[in-house]
Amino acid sequence: MSLLTLQMPALPDPVKVVLQPATTALLVFDMIDRICKNQPNCTGVMVPALASLLARARKAGVFVLYSTREPESSKWMPQVAPASGDPIVKSVGQDRFYSTDLEKTLKAKGITTLILTGWKVSGSVVYTSVGATLRGYTVVVPTDASLAATDYEVAIGQFQILNQNSANATNEPLKANASTLSRADMIVFQ
């Protein structure tokens, strides 16, 4: 069997986005000890970026929600753990909308924009971004707060996020019903 070599197109740079706290939710996926503690991208890049983003989001009054599989729900990385009162959606699939009350929870809060973070960009984040855009949400994925173990997985995940459904291949900031790649320090709450 021979291998096929493919070259992916270059991804556009992350862009600055300005979000309205009242209609924005920050979702945190699988930032749990068992998954994260042995992953250099998680501990060295994602945790610091997400901790900073969480602090700014909470200060601005953004709705913060966590999701992981039920047996893991009490073992979050301490730097990015849920605060008292943060809801935790028990997931049953990679798309966090699948067989959960996530959409009902978001609609009840008047949320229209989602910031998707956590482990991993080529798994839960990409699948939930598809689920979100199909439901009419505008999605922001901070590239430093959603990674994977390898550069390959990161590139594939980011490419899929920008080119799914209502494609945003040029990474237009906050294109309606599509996904935008940003960075934690480029997300502004106003």
SULZIMO-V972813 format. One line per field, one symbol per residue. phi: phi as a letter, one per 30 degrees, with the letter a starting at -180 (. if undefined). psi: psi as a letter, one per 20 degrees, with the letter a starting at -180 (. if undefined). burial: 1 if it has 9 or more other C-alpha atoms within 8 Angstrom, else 0. A space follows every 50 residues. Layout:
phi: ???
psi: ???
burial: ???
This chain:
phi: .ccccbcddddddebdbccdedccbcccchdceedddcceddddcdeddd eddeddddddiddcbcaadedcdccddedbdddejddbcddbadddddhb cededdddcidbbcccbjcbdcbeddddddedddcjdccbbddccabbdb edddddddddedcdhdebecideheehbcbcbbedccccb
psi: pqqppqpqqqqqqqqpqpqohhjqqopopkmqghghhjohhghhgggggh ggggghgghikpppqqprqgiiijlqphhkqqrpipqopoqirgoihokr jggggghhikpippoprapqhjdhgghhhghghhjjqpppoohijnaahq hghgggghggghjrdnqlhilppkppkrqppbqgijppp.
burial: 00000000000001111010111111111111101110111110111111 11110111010111111110011001100101000101111101111101 01000100001111111111111111111111110111111111111110 0011111111111000110011011011111111011110
